[in-house]
Amino acid sequence: MKKNRYLLCLLLCSFMLYFAVPRLSIFAEGLEGTFALTWLAFALIVIAGNLTAMLYSPKKAVKKRQQFRVNKKSRSYY
């Protein structure tokens, strides 16, 4: 369930970047340039955080299946 949320956040962030990057002027002087760089930095932090959470989330279902297989293999009848 959480992976769906991370994927949704990634899609929304990429959608916002798609519309915002052409309108942001990075090389502008003053407050406009600072705002553009800060906004892009926060967007990259959001993408990195969601990717990290999605890739490094624990996989509980796989562990249970592997544990079941180990128990099943340990039974042998002679």
C-alpha positions in Angstrom: 0.0 0.0 0.0 2.8 2.4 0.8 4.5 1.7 -2.5 1.4 3.1 -4.3 1.7 6.3 -2.2 5.4 6.7 -3.1 4.7 6.1 -6.8 1.9 8.7 -6.7 4.2 11.2 -5.1 6.8 10.5 -7.7 4.3 11.0 -10.5 3.0 14.2 -9.0 6.5 15.6 -8.4 7.5 14.8 -12.0 4.3 16.4 -13.3 5.0 19.6 -11.3 8.6 19.6 -12.6 7.3 19.2 -16.2 5.3 22.4 -15.9 7.6 24.4 -13.6 11.1 23.9 -15.2 10.4 25.9 -18.4 9.0 28.8 -16.3 11.8 28.9 -13.8 14.8 31.0 -14.7 17.8 29.7 -12.9 20.2 32.3 -14.1 18.1 35.2 -13.0 19.6 37.5 -10.4 18.2 38.3 -7.0 15.2 36.7 -5.4 13.9 35.1 -8.6 17.0 33.0 -9.1 17.2 32.0 -5.5 13.6 30.9 -5.5 14.1 28.8 -8.7 17.2 27.1 -7.3 15.6 26.4 -4.0 12.4 25.1 -5.6 14.4 22.7 -7.8 16.5 21.6 -4.8 13.4 20.7 -2.8 11.9 18.9 -5.8 15.0 16.8 -6.1 14.9 16.0 -2.4 11.3 14.9 -2.7 12.2 12.6 -5.6 15.2 11.2 -3.9 13.2 10.5 -0.7 10.4 8.8 -2.5 12.7 6.6 -4.6 14.7 5.7 -1.5 11.6 4.7 0.4 10.3 2.7 -2.5 13.5 0.8 -3.2 14.5 0.1 0.4 11.1 -0.8 1.9 11.1 -4.2 3.7 9.5 -7.1 1.8 7.5 -9.0 4.4 5.6 -11.3 2.1 8.8 -12.6 0.5 10.4 -13.5 3.8 7.3 -15.5 4.9 7.3 -17.5 1.7 11.0 -18.2 2.0 10.6 -19.3 5.6 7.7 -21.6 4.6 9.9 -23.2 1.9 12.7 -23.8 4.3 10.4 -25.5 6.7 8.9 -27.6 3.9 12.4 -28.8 2.7 13.5 -29.8 6.2 10.9 -32.6 6.3 12.3 -35.7 4.8 11.1 -39.2 5.3 13.4 -42.2 5.0 
